[in-house]
Amino acid sequence: MHTHYHDIVQLIDQIDPIQYGKTRNYLNGAVTRLSPYISRGIISTKQVAEIVLDKGYSPREIDGFLKELAWRDYFQLVWQELKSNINKDVKQIQPGVNNYQVPLSIISAETGIEAIDNGILSLYETGYMHNHLRMYVASISCNIAQCHWLQPAKWMYYHLLDADWASNALSWQWVAASFSQKKYFANQENINKYCNTNQRHTFLDQAYELLPNMAIPEALKATQVFDLTCTLPSCDELNIQNALPVYIYNFYNLDPKWDEHEEANRILLLEPEHFKDYPVGDKTIQFVLDLSKNIKNCKVYVGSFESLHQQYASQNFHFKEHPLNGHFKGTQHERDWLFENIKGYFPSFFSFWKQAEKQLKKRT
Ligand SMILES: Cc1cc2nc3c(=O)[nH]c(=O)nc-3n(C[C@H](O)[C@H](O)[C@H](O)COP(=O)(O)OP(=O)(O)OC[C@H]3O[C@@H](n4cnc5c(N)ncnc54)[C@H](O)[C@@H]3O)c2cc1C
């Protein structure tokens, strides 16, 4: 995993958006693996799209790629509007819920489906999982094991370097049909096709029409509640300079280019309350700390915004807009969006994308 800004930006240069469009659903397809950097706010969807479009591709020929970037912004807009209500079933109650836990065989990577088990082990090791695998895992957990989406989503979020609560919670809800009209199912044949496996006789080796009414398979019956603990580092000595403003960075904003030429105190704020609600594992915390090294003289503060603000009440605080920053005080800066003029809640990605296409056409 890269942690230096320049290496990360070079990854954008290596994207093949045409090949991406053709192969992204395959485990070995030309996906970008940029999500950990976009989620942590070190680069933005806008920056990625601009670098790729500046190479001379027309928006139409790389439509598949732009659409995926747009999904992230779409979910962010939904979060901005609905705030903590995305933690509940958004459009309708998830149909067919049997329990509020996580299948034990998902946690222990022992579902018996090779591609899934290997994908989970790899998630534990690398902090990354391919989108299609995420969909399979969510479908098995919510639609086959009949778990409510929230706990399995928190389990996955905990292990991802790209943990982004909007993309996460809303994707789980999309699969489980509380943010879509229909549950998403995949059978073994589909998994074999996209994961390059050749497995038969698993609980998913069924015709599609049988999956929605299937009894919970033996392998998924045992479920578990768990406590996800998050260990935060200790505070640095802040050495605040009173004459200078305070720039606040956090889990979702580690942008080293943000007003980089301003003289300022720069603080990575890790709020224990935030990580109590949205716990992540040690690898993700270490990733955040490593990325923060790109920010000049950035110091780590572990505590609430209020306590920091109280200590330095006379300073001017700066932060970037984010749904979880509602309690921050000071000067709020806009973050980057792919489509700057498209704001607000869209009931479906399709309605959002229709607006986006109009803007893209202007570029062609
Ligand atoms: C159940 C589930 C949970 C998910 N949880 C997260 C999460 O916590 N954090 C997260 O960043 N993404 C999440 N996603 C979305 C998606 O799986 C990842 O963004 C993508 O797999 C990241 O890999 P990549 O960078 O190689 O993506 P690529 O396929 O290369 O896509 C390029 C970029 O487009 C955006 N993108 C692509 N697909 C999606 C998508 N379906 N939704 C939103 N943005 C997308 C990402 O920013 C990604 O980096 C989840 C999807 C599902 C189905």
The ligand as a MOL file (V3000), in Angstrom:
LIG
                    3D

  0  0  0     0  0            999 V3000
M  V30 BEGIN CTAB
M  V30 COUNTS 53 58 0 0 0
M  V30 BEGIN ATOM
M  V30 1 C -21.2050 -4.1210 0.4330 0
M  V30 2 C -20.3090 -3.0370 -0.0890 0
M  V30 3 C -19.5810 -2.2690 0.8040 0
M  V30 4 C -18.7510 -1.2370 0.3340 0
M  V30 5 N -18.0500 -0.4850 1.2210 0
M  V30 6 C -17.2410 0.5040 0.7940 0
M  V30 7 C -16.4880 1.2800 1.7160 0
M  V30 8 O -16.5540 1.1340 2.9330 0
M  V30 9 N -15.6540 2.2250 1.1910 0
M  V30 10 C -15.5420 2.4280 -0.1500 0
M  V30 11 O -14.7490 3.2770 -0.5570 0
M  V30 12 N -16.2880 1.7440 -1.0260 0
M  V30 13 C -17.1240 0.7830 -0.6040 0
M  V30 14 N -17.8460 0.0550 -1.5090 0
M  V30 15 C -17.8350 0.4470 -2.9400 0
M  V30 16 C -16.7990 -0.2670 -3.8140 0
M  V30 17 O -16.8290 -1.6450 -3.5760 0
M  V30 18 C -15.3750 0.2240 -3.5900 0
M  V30 19 O -15.3260 1.6400 -3.6430 0
M  V30 20 C -14.4570 -0.3260 -4.6780 0
M  V30 21 O -14.5100 -1.7130 -4.7100 0
M  V30 22 C -13.0750 0.1510 -4.3970 0
M  V30 23 O -12.1110 -0.4940 -5.2080 0
M  V30 24 P -11.3750 0.2490 -6.3720 0
M  V30 25 O -10.8040 1.5320 -5.9040 0
M  V30 26 O -10.4350 -0.7450 -6.9940 0
M  V30 27 O -12.6050 0.5680 -7.3120 0
M  V30 28 P -12.6870 0.8200 -8.8540 0
M  V30 29 O -13.6120 -0.2050 -9.4160 0
M  V30 30 O -11.3710 0.9430 -9.4660 0
M  V30 31 O -13.4690 2.1970 -8.9510 0
M  V30 32 C -12.8270 3.4630 -8.9970 0
M  V30 33 C -13.3850 4.3200 -7.8860 0
M  V30 34 O -14.7840 4.5280 -8.1030 0
M  V30 35 C -15.4840 4.5060 -6.8620 0
M  V30 36 N -16.3910 3.3450 -6.8350 0
M  V30 37 C -16.3200 2.2360 -7.5860 0
M  V30 38 N -17.3510 1.4240 -7.3310 0
M  V30 39 C -18.0910 2.0460 -6.3800 0
M  V30 40 C -19.2910 1.7110 -5.7020 0
M  V30 41 N -19.9660 0.5830 -5.9630 0
M  V30 42 N -19.7560 2.5650 -4.7820 0
M  V30 43 C -19.0920 3.7260 -4.5090 0
M  V30 44 N -17.9640 4.0920 -5.1300 0
M  V30 45 C -17.4750 3.2710 -6.0540 0
M  V30 46 C -14.4170 4.3700 -5.7780 0
M  V30 47 O -14.0570 5.6410 -5.3450 0
M  V30 48 C -13.2760 3.6970 -6.5090 0
M  V30 49 O -12.0420 3.9480 -5.9330 0
M  V30 50 C -18.6880 -0.9770 -1.0630 0
M  V30 51 C -19.4300 -1.7550 -1.9430 0
M  V30 52 C -20.2330 -2.7780 -1.4650 0
M  V30 53 C -21.0070 -3.6020 -2.4540 0
M  V30 END ATOM
M  V30 BEGIN BOND
M  V30 1 1 1 2
M  V30 2 1 2 3
M  V30 3 2 2 52
M  V30 4 2 3 4
M  V30 5 1 4 5
M  V30 6 1 4 50
M  V30 7 2 5 6
M  V30 8 1 6 7
M  V30 9 1 6 13
M  V30 10 2 7 8
M  V30 11 1 7 9
M  V30 12 1 9 10
M  V30 13 2 10 11
M  V30 14 1 10 12
M  V30 15 2 12 13
M  V30 16 1 13 14
M  V30 17 1 14 15
M  V30 18 1 14 50
M  V30 19 1 15 16
M  V30 20 1 16 17
M  V30 21 1 16 18
M  V30 22 1 18 19
M  V30 23 1 18 20
M  V30 24 1 20 21
M  V30 25 1 20 22
M  V30 26 1 22 23
M  V30 27 1 23 24
M  V30 28 2 24 25
M  V30 29 1 24 26
M  V30 30 1 24 27
M  V30 31 1 27 28
M  V30 32 2 28 29
M  V30 33 1 28 30
M  V30 34 1 28 31
M  V30 35 1 31 32
M  V30 36 1 32 33
M  V30 37 1 33 34
M  V30 38 1 33 48
M  V30 39 1 34 35
M  V30 40 1 35 36
M  V30 41 1 35 46
M  V30 42 1 36 37
M  V30 43 1 36 45
M  V30 44 2 37 38
M  V30 45 1 38 39
M  V30 46 1 39 40
M  V30 47 2 39 45
M  V30 48 1 40 41
M  V30 49 2 40 42
M  V30 50 1 42 43
M  V30 51 2 43 44
M  V30 52 1 44 45
M  V30 53 1 46 47
M  V30 54 1 46 48
M  V30 55 1 48 49
M  V30 56 2 50 51
M  V30 57 1 51 52
M  V30 58 1 52 53
M  V30 END BOND
M  V30 END CTAB
M  END
